[in-house]
Amino acid sequence: MNKQTKREIRWLAVKVLVIVLAIGLAFWGYAFVYRGKTEPPAKYLVTNQDAAVYSLRGQIQMLSQKEDLIAFAFEDRKKEKEYGTYIIPGLKYTRTFLNAQGSEQAVCTSMTPQGLAVTDEYVLISAYCHTAKHNSVIYVINKETHRFIKEVVLPGLPHVGGLAYDLDHDMLWYSSNTNGIAQAVSIKMPVFKDYSYADNRMPVQVNQTCSLYGIVRDSFMTFYKGCLYVGCFNKYTESSIARYAVDEEGNLVNTLDEELGMNFEMAVPLDYSTISEQAQGMAFYNDKLLLSHSFGILPSRVVFYEQSDKRLYVNENSAKTYRFPEMIEQIVVDGDDLYVLFESGAYAYRGYAGNVVDRVLKLNLPKMESYEEEKTLLNIE
């Protein structure tokens, strides 16, 4: 091979490399930057229920390589409606407002699912506007029929990373913040049920807005044994869960000394638990604490821990761990089912997420507890 030919080959290789880099940069700019900062135009003026990226069959097929997830979410659920899944509403269009006062009606096309709660009647999903233009919302889904009922618009633009339902006081909690201070906000369920976007023409009326002492961010929450548990997400370091008491009316106990002259409520934790990094949700099941973990496009995890007086729920103390698709968010226990929410169906993420999960999935908890043992027995046989 002469020198001229070698130069031509090297030049061709350089051109190919430049083209590949240009395509890669263009994709990165579109999928990671452009979609995260812009919203596509809204074609409709109402929240869409059929916001699924996949058909049910397509969703199952897309997840077919996830052996554990298929076993927990879809096996033995053929008789259930939609295999027990719930389409996340509003991923394409969501009715909301342009500002906290609710003075201008609008449609958001970049709502990002975050929080999850389950009651006897409803499956509730919270979402925030990824471009920070529109009020956050809670989607209300009929638990039995799986049909979208309505959107409930919240005051302001909270990240709403957590939802929690207090059955004893019929109270719904969501996570918020003001000026960097973590807050828990409650809504009385009768008010929540009566809310109508068309009739109210403003965000829903909240019951209590209480600042949370001792936690940097209220990234997720759950209600368990008469207390509100609030967890903080950290990317690379261990974090914590704080436990707060509620009074007879279901309000967070305001432990701030009134003599200090402060004009806001603040609750102080009863105790703390230490957790591993990148936690997105928590739930209790029998004697177990369950944590969901995810960050970016890395695989998600659902981790089982034995409850302990030491309250140290870190990786090395885990009892069982399962890997699931990326971008898992909040988890909720209802009976023997673990409801699981992902944010990968949001417009900002579905351009590059390898596994887009556009439905709330129900996982079989008894099967999850015994699955590894069952697989070992099968392998032995």
Protein Blocks (a to p, Z undefined) as FASTA:
>chain_A
ZZklmmmmmmmmmmmmmmmmmmmmmmmmmmmmmmmmpccddfbfbdcfblcfbdfklmmm
mmmmmmmlmmmmmgoplmpghhhpacdehklbccddfbfnopagcddfkbccfbdcddfk
bccdddddfklpaccddddddfklopafbdcddehjbfklaccddfklopacddddeehi
acdddddfklmmmpcfklnopacddfbdcddehiabafbccdeehiacdddddfkbccdd
ddddddfkopacdfbdfklopabdcdddfbdcdddehiabdcdehjbccddddehjbdcd
dddddddfklpacfklpfbdcdddehiacdddehjaccdddfklpmklmmmpmbdcfbdc
dddfklmmmmmmmmmmmmmZZ
